Amino acid sequence: MKIGLDTMGGDFAPENEVLGALEALPELQENSCIVLFGDEKLIKAVCKKQGADPSCFEIVHTTEIIGMHDHPAKAFAQKPDSSMAAGFKALSSGMIDGFASPGNTGAMMAGVMYTVRTIEGILRPCISCFYPFIGGGSGLLLDVGLNADCKAENLYQYAILGSLYLKGVTGMEAPRVALLNIGEEESKGNLLMKAAHEMMSKTNHFHFVGNIEGNEVFTGKKADVVVCDGFVGNVVLKMAESFYHLALRQGIETDFFGKLNYESHGGTPVLGVNAPVIIGHGSSSPKAIKNMILITEKTVKAKLVEKVKSVITKTAFPDNAG
């Protein structure tokens, strides 16, 4: 298994990326290796500084960088020798099995659409994140920012994607799927939530348990996968991350609050596309980069693309759910 990493896209590139890759090496499976895309001279300099042998990686030399303030689509098209563009080219050609980057999120999504593309039948891809349960374990929230405006059909497919992803990554047999809403009753919520609830309640493609309110999300008592549109999901994600920093300021350090720190997961999987792609924070630390690489490995191992393709058929569309 070959895991590609964009070493030039983050705020502290390429040092944090290379340091994170070095930290990830001992935790990778025996048949996995890391392919670094970026300036070979700079990558080797970081390795030398750490007393590490650069030959522990495969290095693909690139000469261009897509910055955080570059126009996403234009930068991807106009900088074909950037570390990000080279990574996507390798991914689409099968040279690597998964690709991760802490670089420009918009450019990453442009890369997805230009190269690996959306799985046929998926209306819109989405991004997801793991969140902790207060009693241990974790759940999956999606969408967390890619699609601010959704239709019921989109939420239905997010439920399929989230359920399949959690099964593949954790081995859970039948993840409980819930809609994030303002009440448990099926009559609650706006028009979108009501339509999505009606659609999901008739399906046999995932284990739907109904609506879930915000105060139940982190308990883990009702749902393993929580579905919402990207606007709501991003608000929930940013609030959860803020609790970690607020807890630190109050001198509170617990395993639960620690898992609200994005570094503990490293990156956000893009679900519904034809290859494993992980997007990370631009300010990712070496620890975050390490975990980004490890979640990429798990995503590749989960064989999500094949599983989604087997489910997203004409019979799996919302209009024919059940």
Buried (B, 14 or more C-beta within 10 A) or exposed (E): BBBBBBBBBBEBBBBBBBBBBBBBBEEBEEEBBBBBBBBBEBBBBBBEEEEBEBEEBBBBBBEBBBBBEBBBBEBBEEBEEBBBBBBBBBBBEEBBBBBBBBBBBBBBBBBBBBBBBBBEBBBBBBBBBBBBBEEEEBBBBBBBBBBEEBBBBBBBBBBBBBBBBBBBBBEBEEBBBBBBBEEBEBEBBEEBBBBBBEBBEEBEBBBBBBBBBEEBBBEBEBBBBBBBBBBBBBEBBEEBBEBBEEBEEEEEEEEBBBBBBBBBBBBBBBBBBBBBBBBBBBBBBBBBBBBBBBBBBBBBBBEBBEBBBEBBEEEBBBEEBE
